[in-house]
Amino acid sequence: KGIILKDFNGKLGWVGHYAVVTGYDDAKKEFITQDSYYSADYLINYDDLYTQWRSFNYTYLVIYPQDLEQNLMRILGASADETTSYQIAAQTAADEAIRLTGVQQFFAWFNRGSSLVSLQDYGGASSAFDQAFRLMAALPENDRPWRMMWYQTGPYFAYYFTGRYQDVINLADNTIQSAAEPYLEESFIWRARARSLLGDTAGAAEDVRKSLEYHPGFLPGLELAQQLGIQP
């Protein structure tokens, strides 16, 4: 989920934050969560969690005992099928993009792009991400979730697989520069891929090495190094 927290400089801003849901109370409309920032058994109402969850496309991981798998499949229904779940997510995002405003509308368009990437509709995804980034640019500076690409890399897939290599580079530049320390190995790899296809072999090699410096053994980095004949 995404929440508003103070950074090291005391400035409020949007960040990604994990929580484990371990229970719920329908009467109070509250979830019980295990939250490393706040506390154990931290209570949060249904609406607040849903809103915070939107920024990560309502992604969830279900932990369950094997003997209850049939029950789980029944509860998940159509969403138990991976492709169908992405289609549902894409439609949910489209519906929300129409009715929401401000930063929540940005999240909806971004979610649509992410879901379309999962469906390998890279053209549709590119259009959705373009709209998301237009909306973000129009937001007041303090409301912009500028850390978004630290956590989710869907736009790289969309732009790369539609041949928009310079857009991949521009987005990676902005993402890397946004971090106090550029520990963003995915961004370096995507920029390396785009640079390579635009003929900047030296720049691609530098990015591959930088990716592996920050994440030794990073498989995409090792694979790209081998592909390009680069000594890590």
N, C-alpha and C positions, 0 to 999 in steps of 0.2 A: 504494500500500500504506500501511498505518498502522504507525507504529513509536513506541516510547517514547523521548523525547528530553528533555533539560533545556531549560527556557525561559530567558528572559533573567534571571529571578530565581533560577535554579539549581534550580527545582522540576521533577521528572520528570512527564511527562504524555504522553498520546497525541496525535500529530499526523499529518497526511497527508504523504506523502513519495513523490516520483516516482523510478523507477529504470528504466533501459533494459536489457533482457536481451539480451545479445549472444552468448551461447554456453552450453554445458552440458557436463557430464561425468557420464554415467550410472554409470560405475564408482565415482566418489566421491559421486554423488548431490548435485552442486553446480551451481548456475547461476553464470555469469559475468555480472556486471551493471556498468553504468556509473552510479556513485552520486556525486552532487555533494556529499553530506555526508561520506561515508567516503573513497572513493578510486575511481580508475579500476580496471577489472578486479576489482571487489570480489566476493569469493566468498560465496555464501550457500547453505545446504543446502536441498534441495527442501521439506522439511517446514516450515522456518521461513518461507520465502517464501510458501508456501501459506497459512499461518496469518496472516501480515501482509496478504496480498492479500485475505483474506476481508472485511475492513472496507470494501473498495471493490467488493464484489459480484463479484470476479474479473473486473473489466472489463479488456479488453486491446485494443490497437491493433496490427495486424499491418502491418509495412512489407515490401513484397515487390516484386520486379521483375515487370513485366507478363507476361513470357513464362512465368512460373511460376504464373500464376493458376489454371490447371486443377488443378495439384498441390495448391495451397492449398485449393481448394474440396473436393477429395477428403479432405484431412486434417481440415477443419472438419466435414465430413459434415452432419448435420442442423442444426448450429449456424450454417451458412452462411446459413440463412434467418432473417431478423431476428425475426419473430414466434415462430418455434420456439425461437430462442435465449433469448428472454425466458421462454417457458414452461419450458424446461429450468432456467433460473436460479431461477425461482420454486419449482420442485419441489426443487432442490438446497437452497435456503434452508429450505424446510419440513422436509426430512429432517434438516438440521443443527440446526434449532431444537429438535428432539426430543432429540437425543443430546448436545448441547453444554450447558455451564453457564457461569455468570458472564458476563463481558464478551463472550465469544465467542457466547454465546446471544443477547445483545443484537444483535450484528452480524448474526446469522442472521435474526432477525425484521426488522431494518431492511432487509436485502437482499430479503427476501420483499416487503416493502412497495414497495421501489424497482422490483422486477420487475413487480409488479402495476400500478404506475403506468404503466410502459411498455406494458402490455397494456390500459390504460385501464379497469382494474377498480378504480375509485377507492374503492368501498365496502370491498372486500377489503383494499386497501392501507391504508385508514384503520385498520382493525382490527389489521393487522400492526404499523403504527407505534405504535398505542396500547399494544400489548403490549411493543414494544421500549422505549418510554419508561417504562413501569412497571418493567421490568427494570433500566433504567439508574438510576432513582430508588432502587432497592433496593441498588445496588452501593455498596461503600465509596467515599467521596468521591474518594480518590486514583486509583481505578480507572475513574472515569467518563470516557468519551471526549466531553467537553463541547464539543469543537471540531467535532463531526460535521457540524453544519449549516453550517459555513463552506465545506464541500466538496460537500455533496449536499443537494439541495432537494426531494427526493421528497415529504416530508410536507406541504410547502406545496401541491403539486398535489393530493394526496389530500384534505386538509381543505378546500381551496377548492372543489373540484369536487363535494364532498358537502355544501356549504352551511355548513360549520363555520367561519365567518368569524372568530368571536372566538378560536377555537383557532389560526387563522393569525396573528392579532395577538399572542396570548400567546406563541406560539413565536418569532415575529420579535422581540418585546421581549427575550426571554431570550437569543436568539442575538446580537442587536446589543449588549446589555449585557455579554455575555461577552468581547467583544473590547476590548483596550486602546485601539485606535483603530477606530471603527466603519466600516471600509472593506468593507462587505458590501452591495453594491448590490442583489443579488438579494433580500435580506431586506427592504430598504426598499421595493422594488417590490411584493413580495407583501403587505406590510402596507398599502401604499397601495391595492392592489386591494380588500383586505378592508374597509379603512376606508371606501372609496368606496361599497361596497355596503351598508354599515351607516349611511350618511348622513353620515359625517364627512368632508365635502369638504375642509375646511381641513387636516385631518390628512393626508389623501391627497395634497394638493398639496405639503405640506411634505416628505413622504416622497419624492415624485417628484423634487423639486428636490435633495434630499439625495443620492438615488441618482445623479443626473446630476453632482452636484458631485464625488462620489468616482470616477465613471466617465463622463467626458464622452463624448457620442456613444453611450451605452449604448442599444441599439435598443429593448428593452422599455420603458425609461424614456421615450424619445422618443415611442413609440407610445401609451403611457398618457397622457402629457402632452397629446397631440393629441386623444385620446379624451375626456379630461375637460375640454378647453378651457383647459389650464393653460399659462401662459407659463413655460418652463424658466428 
